[in-house]
């Protein structure tokens, strides 16, 4: 696994940025970079310990990730731990492909500085996705900034 780091400064307070990032309607818009035309969808909630399914479609019938919210400190920090994959609407936590992602983290830190918010993103990724994420994540964060600053 590789650790990748991204950040952006958004001209809004951290509570507003947090809500823009995690609300399902705006979440779909900024994550459209990762699944063009549909955005991402999630099933679950952001409370600590809860299971989340991340998929490009609402029915959850396509591929995606099975995750859990490892930590949630509202308006400060959220950590998502991937525990498997979603294949044709079925959760898989035991195959070789699923185990490759097990334990991978996505961490988001929100730091307010003079009424602005710095969003720091730290993710674990496999070799095959490293280059793609290095291109997509900055675009996704720019879209989040655009949405939050409206």
C-alpha positions as CSV (number, residue, x, y, z in Angstrom):
1,X,0.0,0.0,0.0
2,X,1.0,3.5,-0.7
3,X,0.1,6.5,1.4
4,X,-1.1,9.5,-0.5
5,X,-1.6,13.0,0.9
6,X,-3.8,15.8,-0.5
7,X,-5.0,19.1,0.9
8,X,-7.0,22.2,-0.1
9,X,-8.0,25.4,1.6
10,X,-11.7,26.3,1.4
11,X,-13.0,29.7,2.2
12,X,-15.7,28.6,4.6
13,X,-15.9,27.4,8.2
14,X,-15.1,23.8,8.9
15,X,-18.7,22.9,9.9
16,X,-19.9,24.0,6.5
17,X,-17.1,22.2,4.7
18,X,-17.8,19.0,6.7
19,X,-21.5,19.1,5.9
20,X,-20.8,19.7,2.2
21,X,-18.3,16.8,2.0
22,X,-20.6,14.3,3.8
23,X,-24.2,15.2,2.8
24,X,-25.4,12.7,0.2
25,X,-26.5,15.2,-2.3
26,X,-23.2,17.2,-2.4
27,X,-21.1,14.0,-1.8
28,X,-22.4,12.7,-5.1
29,X,-21.3,15.9,-6.9
30,X,-17.7,16.2,-5.6
31,X,-17.1,12.4,-6.0
32,X,-18.4,12.4,-9.6
33,X,-14.7,12.7,-10.5
34,X,-14.2,9.1,-9.4
35,X,-17.3,7.8,-11.1
36,X,-18.1,10.2,-14.0
37,X,-21.7,10.6,-14.8
38,X,-23.1,9.1,-11.6
39,X,-21.0,10.2,-8.7
40,X,-20.6,7.9,-5.8
41,X,-23.4,6.8,-3.5
42,X,-23.1,5.5,0.0
43,X,-25.4,3.3,2.1
44,X,-25.0,3.8,5.8
45,X,-24.2,6.7,8.0
46,X,-21.1,8.4,9.2
47,X,-21.4,7.5,12.9
48,X,-18.3,5.9,14.4
49,X,-18.4,2.1,14.1
50,X,-21.1,2.0,11.4
51,X,-20.8,0.0,8.2
52,X,-20.7,2.0,4.9
53,X,-21.1,0.7,1.3
54,X,-19.6,3.0,-1.3
55,X,-20.8,2.3,-4.8
56,X,-21.3,4.2,-8.1
57,X,-25.1,3.4,-8.1
58,X,-27.9,3.7,-5.7
59,X,-29.0,0.1,-6.0
60,X,-25.6,-1.1,-4.8
61,X,-25.5,-3.6,-7.6
62,X,-22.1,-2.5,-9.1
63,X,-18.7,-2.8,-7.6
64,X,-17.5,-0.7,-4.7
65,X,-16.1,-0.8,-1.2
66,X,-17.3,-2.2,2.0
67,X,-16.1,0.0,4.8
68,X,-16.6,1.0,8.4
69,X,-16.3,4.4,10.1
70,X,-13.3,3.8,12.3
71,X,-13.4,7.2,13.9
72,X,-15.6,10.3,13.8
73,X,-14.8,13.5,15.6
74,X,-17.4,15.9,14.2
75,X,-16.0,18.9,12.2
76,X,-12.5,17.7,12.9
77,X,-11.6,14.2,11.7
78,X,-13.2,11.2,10.1
79,X,-11.5,7.9,9.3
80,X,-12.9,5.3,7.0
81,X,-11.4,1.8,7.1
82,X,-12.0,-0.4,4.1
83,X,-12.8,-4.0,5.0
84,X,-13.7,-5.5,1.7
85,X,-15.3,-5.0,-1.7
86,X,-18.8,-4.9,-3.2
87,X,-19.2,-7.1,-6.2
88,X,-22.5,-7.3,-8.1
89,X,-24.3,-6.1,-4.9
90,X,-22.7,-8.8,-2.7
91,X,-20.2,-8.0,0.1
92,X,-16.9,-9.8,-0.1
93,X,-14.5,-9.6,2.8
94,X,-12.7,-12.9,2.3
95,X,-11.4,-13.2,-1.3
96,X,-7.8,-12.3,-2.2
97,X,-9.1,-9.1,-3.9
98,X,-11.0,-8.1,-0.8
99,X,-8.1,-8.8,1.5
100,X,-5.8,-6.6,-0.5
101,X,-8.0,-3.6,0.6
102,X,-8.6,-4.8,4.1
103,X,-7.3,-2.2,6.6
104,X,-6.8,0.5,4.0
105,X,-7.7,3.9,5.4
106,X,-9.1,7.2,4.2
107,X,-8.6,9.9,6.7
108,X,-10.0,13.4,6.5
109,X,-8.8,16.2,8.8
110,X,-10.5,19.6,9.0
111,X,-8.4,22.6,10.3
112,X,-10.0,26.0,10.6
113,X,-7.6,28.9,10.1
114,X,-9.1,32.5,10.2
115,X,-12.5,31.4,9.0
116,X,-11.1,29.2,6.3
117,X,-10.8,25.4,6.4
118,X,-7.9,23.3,5.3
119,X,-9.0,19.8,4.4
120,X,-6.2,17.2,4.6
121,X,-6.8,13.8,3.0
122,X,-4.6,10.8,3.7
123,X,-5.4,7.6,1.9
124,X,-3.9,4.1,1.5
125,X,-4.0,2.7,-2.0
126,X,-2.7,-0.2,-4.0
127,X,0.0,0.3,-6.7
128,X,-2.4,0.0,-9.6
129,X,-4.5,2.9,-8.4
130,X,-1.7,5.3,-7.2
131,X,-1.3,7.3,-10.4
132,X,-5.1,7.5,-11.0
133,X,-5.7,8.8,-7.5
134,X,-2.9,11.4,-7.9
135,X,-4.8,12.8,-10.8
136,X,-8.4,12.4,-9.5
137,X,-8.1,13.5,-5.8
138,X,-6.9,17.1,-6.6
139,X,-9.9,17.4,-9.0
140,X,-12.3,16.1,-6.5
141,X,-11.0,18.5,-3.8
142,X,-11.4,21.4,-6.3
143,X,-15.0,20.3,-6.9
144,X,-15.6,20.2,-3.1
145,X,-14.2,23.7,-2.8
146,X,-16.4,25.0,-5.5
147,X,-19.5,23.4,-3.9
148,X,-18.7,24.6,-0.4
149,X,-17.9,28.2,-1.5
150,X,-21.2,28.7,-3.4
